Amino acid sequence: MNRTEVHPREVIKRALYHNAAAVVLAHNHPSGEVTPSKADRLITERLVQALGLVDIRVPDHLIVGGSQVFSFAEHGLL
């Protein structure tokens, strides 16, 4: 498996259910390569925009691969 689908509506629904003020996004890359793909960047933008519509912040999106972690926030991508 080298991809999966994320549905912003489902993320928003769960965040609202938990009355979240913020959501930290995270997913793994089984390959061990933590550099975000174009798809990773696009879904992050979509989720940040969608969650922003209901006043939920996204302080970071983390990609875990092997023993490495990539932080969108640390790399100025949020």
C-alpha positions as CSV (number, residue, x, y, z in Angstrom):
1,M,0.0,0.0,0.0
2,N,1.5,3.3,-1.0
3,R,-1.5,5.7,-0.5
4,T,-4.7,6.1,1.4
5,E,-7.6,8.5,1.2
6,V,-8.4,11.2,3.7
7,H,-11.9,12.7,3.8
8,P,-11.8,16.3,5.3
9,R,-15.5,15.9,6.2
10,E,-14.7,12.9,8.5
11,V,-11.7,14.7,10.1
12,I,-13.9,17.8,10.8
13,K,-16.7,15.6,12.1
14,R,-14.4,13.8,14.6
15,A,-12.8,17.1,15.7
16,L,-16.2,18.7,16.4
17,Y,-17.3,15.6,18.2
18,H,-14.4,16.0,20.6
19,N,-14.9,19.7,20.8
20,A,-11.3,20.2,19.6
21,A,-9.8,23.7,19.4
22,A,-6.8,22.3,17.5
23,V,-5.9,19.1,15.6
24,V,-2.4,17.8,15.0
25,L,-2.4,15.7,11.9
26,A,-0.1,12.7,11.6
27,H,0.5,9.8,9.3
28,N,3.3,7.3,8.5
29,H,5.3,6.5,5.4
30,P,6.1,2.8,5.6
31,S,8.9,3.3,3.2
32,G,10.8,5.2,5.9
33,E,11.1,8.4,3.7
34,V,9.6,11.3,5.6
35,T,9.8,14.0,2.9
36,P,6.2,15.1,2.2
37,S,4.8,14.2,-1.2
38,K,2.8,16.6,-3.3
39,A,-0.3,14.7,-2.2
40,D,0.8,15.2,1.5
41,R,1.1,18.9,0.9
42,L,-2.2,19.2,-0.9
43,I,-4.2,17.3,1.7
44,T,-2.6,19.3,4.4
45,E,-3.7,22.5,2.7
46,R,-7.2,21.2,2.3
47,L,-7.5,20.1,5.9
48,V,-6.1,23.4,7.2
49,Q,-8.6,25.3,5.1
50,A,-11.5,23.1,6.0
51,L,-10.8,23.0,9.7
52,G,-10.3,26.7,9.7
53,L,-13.9,27.2,8.5
54,V,-15.0,25.8,11.9
55,D,-12.3,27.7,13.9
56,I,-10.1,24.6,14.5
57,R,-6.4,25.3,14.2
58,V,-3.8,22.9,12.8
59,P,-0.5,23.6,14.7
60,D,1.4,20.8,12.9
61,H,1.3,17.8,10.6
62,L,3.8,15.1,11.3
63,I,5.0,12.4,9.0
64,V,6.7,9.4,10.7
65,G,9.0,7.1,8.8
66,G,11.2,4.6,10.5
67,S,12.8,6.5,13.4
68,Q,12.4,9.9,11.7
69,V,9.7,12.5,12.0
70,F,9.0,15.4,9.6
71,S,7.2,18.4,11.0
72,F,5.4,20.7,8.6
73,A,5.5,23.4,11.2
74,E,9.2,23.1,11.8
75,H,9.8,23.4,8.0
76,G,7.5,26.5,7.6
77,L,4.9,24.6,5.6
78,L,1.9,25.6,7.8
